[in-house]
Structure formats: structure tokens, C-alpha cells
């Protein structure tokens, strides 16, 4: 049973470009969460999605950030017009249901030049 | 708002000693409390969790205790080994949201 998959593992973008981060949950999991980890800091919740629905986006910056989890395919976190402050590790986690264990993917390390 | 405080931020112990990390939470609706271990450059890995209907849970050298009245929970690692060295994060969640609110992390160093 494959774990949570994320790609790319490393992503380098120049200021103003777009970043697309992908997450495939564990088989049988329909709940996806995105967290951001700044260097030397803890994990901050960004958004919680189920298939075709955004359940909670209270941790998402109001501008430039969006997320989706379509009926088919991976969940995508999209960052438009990246700035240096967006440099961080972005982790996706999945669970089988509300309050079930969340299992994390390997993360995408975004570097903005 | 929801908040989880974690202490200490760094902890250094000798191999074989015990290590204790403490967390407090603010949201009284929280009812699920996992602990994650994160090695440098790796993903957070769930090591143990506890739900609000239980006061203590143990898994080999790792135990977690929960005091709902005081809104705090603790991780206990006994007979520490060098491979226990990592950053440990506590978190809290409620069935009103599902999202995990993380503590700031504790960097544990176990010296051989």
C-alpha cells in the first residue's frame, strides 16, 4: 500500500512565477490536508479538502494561493506570483476520515530565487 | 484562537535516560492529540496518539498522558537511544475541523 505521494520533491522558481505542488493521498483516503513548514519552524495548517470540496481554507493566505482536489487525479496546491517568503517545505497529509490518523507525504521543498 | 504551546524547545539527555515533552492547548473542543517525530529533511511520522476518552496510552518505550481538565498532554520516552534524536511535534485536533494545530516542536538530542 503506497503511502502519500508528493511531487515534485524540490521545486525552484523565480519571483513572479507560478508553483504547482501535487499530492496523491494514500489508497482509500479521501481527506487531504496541506501544511507549510518554514525553515526552523513548526507546521502550519493551510487547507483541508475532500474530493471536489474545500472544507476549511482558514490557513490559506487570501491572495495568490489556491487548492483543489478534483474527482480524478491528485490534489494540487497552486501558488501564483511567488515571492521569496513562499520558500518553505509544503507537506500534504491524508486520512481516511475526520479525526483519523493523518499520514504525511515526503513534502515539496520550494525555493524562490 | 486555537493554539498549542510546546515545551521545552530543546532537550538534551544521556542515552538510557527518560525524556518528557509537554504541550498545552487552548481549544476545549480538542479531542485528538497525535505526536509526530521528524528527522532532518524528512516527513513528520506519527509515533503515538491519544483521544480524549483515554487518560494514558503506552507503546513500548513511548507513552502519552492527557489531562483534559488542565488542557495539557505529555510525551514520555524511556530508555532513550541515539536514534530517538529528532524534532518532536505535538498537535491537537477536534471533530469540528479535522485540521491539526501543531506545537512549535522540541529538538531532542540523545547523547551516547
Boltz contact constraints between the chains, C-beta under 6 A:
constraints:
  - contact:
      token1: [A, 42]
      token2: [B, 102]
      max_distance: 6.0
  - contact:
      token1: [A, 42]
      token2: [B, 104]
      max_distance: 6.0
  - contact:
      token1: [A, 42]
      token2: [B, 105]
      max_distance: 6.0
  - contact:
      token1: [A, 43]
      token2: [B, 102]
      max_distance: 6.0
  - contact:
      token1: [A, 45]
      token2: [B, 99]
      max_distance: 6.0
  - contact:
      token1: [A, 48]
      token2: [B, 98]
      max_distance: 6.0
  - contact:
      token1: [A, 48]
      token2: [B, 99]
      max_distance: 6.0
  - contact:
      token1: [A, 56]
      token2: [B, 97]
      max_distance: 6.0
  - contact:
      token1: [A, 56]
      token2: [B, 99]
      max_distance: 6.0
  - contact:
      token1: [A, 98]
      token2: [B, 95]
      max_distance: 6.0
  - contact:
      token1: [A, 98]
      token2: [B, 98]
      max_distance: 6.0
  - contact:
      token1: [A, 99]
      token2: [B, 32]
      max_distance: 6.0
  - contact:
      token1: [A, 99]
      token2: [B, 95]
      max_distance: 6.0
  - contact:
      token1: [A, 101]
      token2: [B, 46]
      max_distance: 6.0
  - contact:
      token1: [A, 104]
      token2: [B, 43]
      max_distance: 6.0
  - contact:
      token1: [A, 104]
      token2: [B, 44]
      max_distance: 6.0
  - contact:
      token1: [A, 106]
      token2: [B, 43]
      max_distance: 6.0
  - contact:
      token1: [A, 107]
      token2: [B, 43]
      max_distance: 6.0
